[in-house]
Amino acid sequence: MIGRAVTPEQKRAILERIFEAWGKSPQQRLGQLISNSIHGHQEDDTASLYFVEDEILATWAEEFVSR
């Protein structure tokens, strides 16, 4: 799957990936994890979350906690 999660199964898979990433960085709140994950990937951090596809967000969260 690339892009937007549409079905309940796809949404669950994305949320599970983000949940697993969050577990690897327990000192962060969820908002911090998401914000830190997108930081540096988008030119305009104030609007970028609105446009980030689900699959990309999950990948960025996984990448962020692996650094």
C-alpha positions in Angstrom: 0.0 0.0 0.0 1.3 3.4 -0.9 -0.6 6.5 0.1 -3.8 6.8 1.9 -5.3 4.2 4.1 -8.9 3.6 3.0 -10.2 0.3 4.4 -10.4 -0.4 8.1 -7.6 -3.0 7.7 -5.3 -0.5 6.1 -6.0 2.1 8.8 -5.3 -0.4 11.5 -2.0 -1.4 9.8 -0.9 2.3 9.7 -1.9 2.9 13.3 -0.1 -0.3 14.4 3.1 0.9 12.7 2.8 4.3 14.4 2.0 2.6 17.7 5.1 0.4 17.4 7.3 3.4 16.6 5.8 5.3 19.6 6.7 2.4 21.8 10.4 2.7 20.8 10.3 6.4 21.9 8.2 6.3 25.1 9.4 9.6 26.4 7.6 11.4 23.6 3.9 12.3 23.5 2.1 11.3 20.3 2.0 14.8 19.0 5.8 15.1 19.5 6.4 11.9 17.7 4.3 13.0 14.7 5.8 16.5 14.6 9.4 15.2 14.9 8.7 12.6 12.3 7.6 15.1 9.7 10.2 17.8 10.6 12.8 18.0 7.8 10.6 16.2 5.3 8.4 19.1 4.4 9.3 22.7 3.5 6.4 24.2 5.4 6.0 22.3 8.7 2.9 24.3 9.7 0.8 22.8 6.8 2.7 19.6 5.9 0.8 17.2 8.2 -2.4 18.0 6.4 -1.0 16.7 3.1 1.2 13.8 4.2 -0.2 10.5 3.1 -0.7 7.8 5.8 1.9 5.4 4.5 4.5 8.1 4.3 3.7 9.3 7.9 4.1 5.8 9.2 7.4 5.4 7.4 8.7 8.7 8.7 7.8 7.7 12.3 9.6 4.4 11.9 12.7 6.2 10.5 12.6 8.9 13.2 12.7 6.4 16.1 15.4 4.3 14.4 17.8 7.3 14.4 
